Amino acid sequence: MGHPQGQTGPGPCAVQTEAAPVPVGPYSQGVVASGPFLFAAGQVGLDPKTGKLAGEDVASQTRQALLNLKAVLEAGGTSLANVVKTTVFLADMKDFAAMNEVYREFFAADPAPARSCVQVAGLPLNALVEIEAVACYS
């Protein structure tokens, strides 16, 4: 499958259309990428040094979850720059803005990954946020 709008290159590129709503956050409507892919398990804001959640607020936990995700991706030979899709699970959708602010720090480059965000009934260790990702290799 080729890149949309005549774009070429090895890295992921964004799909953007006026026929669908403009994204309401730091994510793309879609991302075209070539495989192979690394499918990273969901990461909560657990500090690997202490074995405890990084804080009691969603911003602290989001930052640590993304640092954990970064470590997994790098151990697998890829990086946050190659993430094409994320799924964010929130214990409370009221935390969306605070999560989104931290998320934007990690995914500021274009194209931002495609993203889904849902509220769930509960997360492991009573975490406030969990983030999983799919990354390609470029």
N, C-alpha and C positions, 0 to 999 in steps of 0.2 A: 504494500500500500504506500503510495506516495504522500508527500507532505501537502497540506492544503494550500491554496492560493499560490501555487507555483514555487513554494519555498523548498529548498533542498538543504541537505546537511545531515550529519550523523546524530545530532542531539534532538531532544524532543522539541516540538513546536506546538503552539496553541491553535486550537480551532475556535474561530469566533464568527458568529453570525448574528445579524440583526433580527432574524426570525425566531430567536430565543431571547429570554430576558438577559440583561447585562448582569454579570456577577455582582453580588452584594458584599463581597469581601475579597481577600487576596487569593483568588483561585481562578482558573480558566474554565470556560464552558466545556472544553474537551482538550485532550492532548494526544497528538500522534507521536508514537515512539516505536522504534524497532527493538525486538527482543535480542538477547534473553533478558529476563526480568528477575529481580529479587523481590520476593513478597515478605515484607517485614511484619512480624507479629505486633499486635497492639502493645504499646508501651504506656504505662502509667508514670506518674511523677515520683517514682521510687528512687531514692539516692542509693546507688550501688555501694557506696562506702559505709553508709549507716544502716541500710536495710529498712529505712523509714521513709515515709512520704516527705518530699522536700519542703512542704509548708502546708498550712491549713487553708490557703487561698488558691483559687484556680490559676492565677498568673504564675505563682511559684511552681505549681504542679505541671502546668503546661510547659514552662521552660525546661524543667527536668525531664518530662516525657520526650520533648524534642531533642534534648541532649542525648537521652538514651537511644532514641531512634537513629540519631546521627552516628552514634557508636556502632550500632548494629549494621547500618549501611556501610560504614567504612570497613568494618571487619569482614563484610561480604564483598569488598572490592568496588563499591560504588559510593555515592554521596547524596546529600540533600539536594544538590544541584540537578541530579538525575531523577528525582522523584516525579512521577507522572500522575499519581493518584493518591490521595489520602482520605481516610475516614476518621472523623472526630466524633467521639462518644462523650457526651456531657451528662453528668448526673442532674444538672439543672440548666435549662436553656437560658435562664436569666444570667448565666455566666458567659454567654456567647461573646459579648463585647470585650470582656477582659481576656478571654482565651484568644480572640481574634487579634488583639493588639500584640500579644506575644508571638503568635503564629506568624504574623506579618514580618517580624524581625528575622525569622528563619527562612521565609519564602518570599523575599523581596525581588528576586530576579525574575525576568520574563523568559519563558512562560512560567507562571505560577502553576502548581499542580492542579488538576481537576480535584474537586473536594466535595464530600458529603459530610453533613454534620447532623447528628440526631441526639435526642435526649433518651436516656435509658433508665430503667428502674433501679439499677445499681451497677457498681463497678468493683473489681477486685480491690481488697484492702480498704474499702469505702473511699476510694479515690474520687476526685471530682471530675477528672478528664482521662481519657485514653485515646491514643492516636496510633493508627496503623498506616502503612504506606506500601506502595508498589514503586520500585525504582528500576530504571533501565541501566544499561551499561553503554557509555559512549566513548 
